[in-house]
Amino acid sequence: MKELEEKIYKIVYQNSILFLRESISHITKTENNELDKPIDRETAVLACVFIQLSLELAIKAIIIKLAGLKCILDSKHQNLDKDSLAAKLGNNQLSILKYESLKNFMKSKPDCY
């Protein structure tokens, strides 16, 4: 199971970084090298969405690393064996807890996070 957890951790962590870089790219995007011109609303909204996605993925990665994969899984997937989890991951069918649940999980363990 540790190998699968490490694989999923790396995927989630790398995707978090990907979305963070994408948000930075949108924030620093300029047209015709006009650095003093403010970014447009659409670009700002996209940057915020990418930052939010990055944050949510980072939280999932931290929980996987410190508490284990099962802590982020929906209850119907928490008791699956390694092969079943790998199959669900490969088919993009792995159910993860919602952001609020993960945030509350972290709040409940202030000494760990």
Disulfide bonds with the S-S distance in Angstrom:
none
